[in-house]
């Protein structure tokens, strides 16, 4: 039997009752939850350097524990030297246990390791309560050893929630432990 992720237990025992109290949800299914997490890398450097594709793929594999999917260009754009069908990015979609484990690591280990980190801005949420965070460097993640890095690259983490409003999404993420600015 697999052990329940720490963050999932926190969501069930603390976050759901708090959100029900604050927003007056009568049905437990109506309470917002985290649906999925997408970790992606843009491969702009990979267009010139084929080795970058392998480096980015390896990084995503280490960070998420899953094999990334290549995203391909839908059409050719000559100004950017992109041909239709060429890989322009890589992404991993996390759900379930892996998602909760990744979020726990993101909140408690990765954010504190980011240089000059002073909290997330609430402006990073869209109108539906989804959070997108960009990392300029991949060394903030504990699986990446700074000695082993050949090329530094950034990545994007998108947390998709079932909240339909920014306020509810923000409250859900705050209760889960995301460090937003203005918090003690």
Secondary structure per residue as TSV (DSSP state, phi and psi in degrees):
chain	resnum	aa	ss	phi	psi
A	1	X	-	360.0	128.2
A	2	X	-	-77.1	140.3
A	3	X	-	-74.2	137.9
A	4	X	-	-65.1	136.2
A	5	X	-	-62.7	142.6
A	6	X	H	-55.9	-41.4
A	7	X	H	-70.1	-33.0
A	8	X	H	-67.1	-40.9
A	9	X	H	-63.5	-43.3
A	10	X	H	-60.5	-42.4
A	11	X	I	-60.2	-47.2
A	12	X	I	-69.2	-40.1
A	13	X	I	-87.8	-32.5
A	14	X	I	-113.3	-47.4
A	15	X	I	-70.2	-47.8
A	16	X	H	-57.4	-51.8
A	17	X	H	-60.2	-37.6
A	18	X	H	-66.1	-43.7
A	19	X	H	-67.8	-37.6
A	20	X	H	-61.6	-41.8
A	21	X	H	-67.9	-46.0
A	22	X	H	-70.6	-42.7
A	23	X	H	-106.0	-0.5
A	24	X	-	70.4	36.7
A	25	X	-	-71.8	133.5
A	26	X	S	-95.0	-30.2
A	27	X	S	-108.9	132.0
A	28	X	G	-63.4	-27.2
A	29	X	G	-71.7	-19.4
A	30	X	G	-82.1	-16.7
A	31	X	S	-67.7	130.2
A	32	X	-	-60.9	145.9
A	33	X	-	-142.4	166.6
A	34	X	E	-81.4	124.1
A	35	X	E	-87.3	-48.9
A	36	X	E	-160.9	164.4
A	37	X	E	-126.3	130.2
A	38	X	E	-115.4	124.8
A	39	X	E	-110.2	123.4
A	40	X	E	-136.2	157.6
A	41	X	E	-132.6	132.1
A	42	X	E	-84.4	139.1
A	43	X	-	-105.8	42.3
A	44	X	T	-60.7	-38.3
A	45	X	G	-71.9	-27.2
A	46	X	G	-68.1	-18.1
A	47	X	G	-67.5	-31.6
A	48	X	T	-95.9	-33.6
A	49	X	-	-120.7	109.0
A	50	X	H	-65.8	-28.9
A	51	X	H	-66.5	-26.2
A	52	X	H	-61.7	-33.9
A	53	X	H	-58.6	-45.3
A	54	X	H	-67.1	-39.6
A	55	X	H	-63.5	-46.1
A	56	X	H	-64.4	-41.2
A	57	X	H	-64.0	-43.8
A	58	X	H	-62.9	-42.1
A	59	X	H	-61.3	-48.7
A	60	X	H	-62.7	-37.9
A	61	X	H	-62.3	-44.7
A	62	X	H	-64.6	-45.2
A	63	X	H	-68.5	-42.7
A	64	X	H	-102.3	-21.9
A	65	X	S	79.3	14.7
A	66	X	S	-133.3	153.9
A	67	X	-	-78.9	129.1
A	68	X	-	-74.6	156.7
A	69	X	E	-104.2	134.8
A	70	X	E	-79.9	135.9
A	71	X	E	-99.8	133.5
A	72	X	E	-105.8	151.8
A	73	X	-	-67.0	132.6
A	74	X	S	-78.7	-30.0
A	75	X	S	-147.2	162.1
A	76	X	-	-79.6	138.5
A	77	X	B	-130.8	106.2
A	78	X	G	-66.2	-35.0
A	79	X	G	-61.2	-31.9
A	80	X	G	-99.5	4.4
A	81	X	T	56.2	44.9
A	82	X	B	-113.0	132.3
A	83	X	-	-107.5	149.3
A	84	X	T	-58.1	134.3
A	85	X	T	88.9	-6.8
A	86	X	-	-76.8	145.5
A	87	X	E	-69.4	128.3
A	88	X	E	-117.4	-5.5
A	89	X	E	-168.2	171.4
A	90	X	E	-138.5	145.3
A	91	X	E	-148.6	156.2
A	92	X	E	-130.2	131.5
A	93	X	E	-106.1	124.6
A	94	X	E	-110.4	135.1
A	95	X	-	-137.2	164.5
A	96	X	H	65.1	-138.9
A	97	X	H	-59.8	-44.7
A	98	X	H	-61.4	-37.3
A	99	X	H	-63.5	-48.2
A	100	X	H	-64.3	-40.1
A	101	X	H	-63.1	-42.3
A	102	X	H	-64.4	-44.7
A	103	X	H	-62.8	-40.2
A	104	X	H	-59.6	-46.7
A	105	X	H	-64.7	-39.9
A	106	X	I	-61.5	-47.9
A	107	X	I	-70.1	-46.7
A	108	X	I	-92.2	-20.2
A	109	X	I	-119.8	-49.8
A	110	X	I	-70.3	-52.0
A	111	X	H	-57.3	-44.2
A	112	X	H	-63.0	-22.1
A	113	X	H	-86.7	-10.4
A	114	X	S	-71.0	131.9
A	115	X	T	-66.1	137.6
A	116	X	T	54.7	38.2
A	117	X	-	-84.2	123.7
A	118	X	-	-121.6	21.0
A	119	X	-	106.4	159.5
A	120	X	B	-84.7	144.3
A	121	X	-	-83.5	136.3
A	122	X	G	-61.2	-15.0
A	123	X	G	-69.8	-13.4
A	124	X	G	-73.0	-10.8
A	125	X	B	-88.3	143.6
A	126	X	-	-88.3	-175.7
A	127	X	T	-65.7	-16.5
A	128	X	T	-105.0	9.3
A	129	X	S	84.6	20.9
A	130	X	-	-97.2	138.8
A	131	X	E	-105.8	133.4
A	132	X	E	-124.6	124.0
A	133	X	E	-124.4	130.1
A	134	X	E	-103.3	139.9
A	135	X	E	-113.4	126.3
A	136	X	S	-73.5	-29.9
A	137	X	-	-128.8	146.5
A	138	X	G	-89.6	-1.2
A	139	X	G	-76.2	-5.9
A	140	X	G	-68.9	-22.6
A	141	X	S	-82.1	135.0
A	142	X	T	-63.5	-23.6
A	143	X	T	-75.6	-17.3
A	144	X	-	-94.0	116.9
A	145	X	-	-91.1	129.9
A	146	X	T	-63.2	-25.6
A	147	X	T	-72.6	-29.6
A	148	X	T	-86.5	-7.3
A	149	X	-	-75.3	127.7
A	150	X	S	-92.9	-43.8
A	151	X	S	-134.4	134.2
A	152	X	-	-83.6	136.4
A	153	X	-	-148.7	158.5
A	154	X	-	-92.0	172.0
A	155	X	E	-153.4	165.2
A	156	X	E	-119.5	134.0
A	157	X	E	-117.8	122.9
A	158	X	E	-116.6	124.5
A	159	X	E	-105.8	113.1
A	160	X	E	-96.0	125.2
A	161	X	E	-114.0	166.8
A	162	X	S	-91.7	2.5
A	163	X	-	-64.8	142.6
A	164	X	S	-100.6	-7.1
A	165	X	S	-131.0	149.9
A	166	X	H	-59.5	-41.9
A	167	X	H	-60.8	-44.1
A	168	X	H	-69.6	-38.5
A	169	X	H	-64.8	-42.6
A	170	X	H	-62.0	-44.7
A	171	X	H	-63.6	-42.2
A	172	X	H	-58.6	-48.8
A	173	X	H	-68.1	-36.6
A	174	X	H	-62.5	-44.9
A	175	X	H	-66.3	-30.2
A	176	X	H	-72.9	-17.5
A	177	X	T	114.0	7.4
A	178	X	-	-64.5	131.4
A	179	X	-	-83.1	90.7
A	180	X	B	-87.7	150.9
A	181	X	T	-61.9	148.3
A	182	X	T	89.3	-4.7
A	183	X	-	-91.5	151.1
A	184	X	-	-74.2	360.0
